[in-house]
Amino acid sequence: MTDWTERFRADLTALVGLPSGPIAVAVSGGPDSMALLSLAHATAPTIAATVDHRLRAASAAEARMVADWCAAAGVPHTTLVPPDGWAPQSIQADARVLRYALLTDWAKTNGATVLLTAHHADDQAETFLMRAGRGSGVTGLGGIRALRDERGVTLARPLLGWRRAELRAFAEAQGLPFVDDPSNADPRFDRVRMRDWLSDAPIEARAVAQSAAACAEAAAALDAMADLMVTERRRGDGWDMTGLPREVRRRLARRAILDVRTARPCEGRFDPATNVEGLLDALYAGEKATIAGVLACSQGQIWHFRPAPPRRSDRV
């Protein structure tokens, strides 16, 4: 196990160093997350949590399996469950939002500033190809970020350089208990179909993952460029877009929308990753557009953003 542990320690240290407090690990019970748990436990003080979404009959037993391994290994473990009345509309999307909310609250409660998940190179390759198929730009093609802030906790993915088969081989070699989630074989999901296609395609998943990492670096550079331009380009409620490429304008427009929404409550929700192409097309054409309760209009190269007026009632 030493070589595996040393490799993991190097990858984790390169991302976040070795945290002074406990490392929090999200563990589903699959081979990837069980391998992550074992490697983290061999590296630093670790705590673990399993989210039982209560969407499958077997999920409670899977959480108990993780809890039993943790008890034997001396790793504090918690099973997290949805609040009463939780009713997902989109199972995968809503479950993901719930999962990260539960995990980050649990991590903070237990004094952990870093939360690890078991996303690996194959996950990254699948994400890159799915987003390419949807016409994503450089930010979307950056795929799964190795590091990001999630509700005040550093979410880290130290296994993005590891292959799925490597992690399964490690779990089997160490005699770790694990289960295969049946949803990972359900062809109704885009990711499963992409996984099946990728398994037969003449494409190396690790190389695709490296392309995703390169896109993420490019996106970070563009974000840094936009950050430098914020003070220089802001004109009250307007932004001077003279001479800027579309990709930089896209980033400044998102910042402008967030600024308006931060200063004053607006209708709807706005995620910084929201597609704003329609807004940009309108502004390039000199037209007005509304997004997430923010009205945008252009006067030549100056783009203005302000709260949209309340929508009128449809009542006569």
C-alpha positions, 0 to 999 in steps of 0.5 A: 500500500505504501506506493499508493499512499505516497502517490496519494499524499503527493497529489493531496499535498499539491492541491491543499497541503496537509490540513491541520484539522481532520480531512473530511471524506465523502464516501458513497460506498462505491470502489472509488470512494472506498479507495479514497477513504482508505488512502486518506485514512493512511495519510492524515486524520480523517472523518467520513460521511455517507449521504443516504438519499433514501431513493433506493431500498439498498442505500441504508445497507450501503451506508451501514457497510461504510459505517462498519468499515470506519468503526473497525478502522477507527474513522469517525463516520456519520450517515446524513439523510435528507430533511423530512419532506424532501421531494426531488424534482430532478433526481440527479440534480436535486440529489447533488444539491442536497448532498453538498449542502449536507456534506459541507454543513457536516464538515464545518460542524466537525472542524474540517475545512477540506472535503474530499470527493472521489472524482477521477480521470474517467469522470473528468473525461466523461464530463468534458465530452458531454459538455463538448457535445452540448457546445460548451465554451472554455469554462464548461470544458474545464469540467470538474474542478480540482479545487473550488469553494463550496459553502465555505469549505474547500472541495478538493478532488485529489484523484483526478489523475487516477483511473477508475480501474486503478481505484477498483484494483486498489480497493480489491487488493486491500480487501475493501468492501464496496458496492456498485451503484445500479444507477451507474449502469442505467442508460437513461443517464447521459453520463452512463451512455458516454461511459459506455461509448468511451469504453469502446472509443480509441480515446485515452481518458487520461488525455481527455482529462488533461485537455479538461485541465488545460481548459480549466487553466485557460478559464482561470486566466480569463477570469484573472484578466476580467478581475483586473479589468473590473475597476478600469471598465466599470462606469457607474451602472455601465461597463466599457466593453470597447475592444474586448473579446467576447469571452472577456465580455461574457465574464464581465457581464456575469460580474455586472449581473452579480453586482446588481443582484448583490446590491438589491434583491431581484427576481429569480436566481442566478448561477455564475455558470448560467449561459448568457449567450442570449444576453450577449447577442442582444447587447451586441445587436443594441437591444435590451435583455433581461436575465435573473431580474437584471435589465441589460442594455447597450449604448454603443460599447457601454453596456448598462445593468440595473434591476429590471422593473417588476413584471406587471400582473396579467390581470385585466 
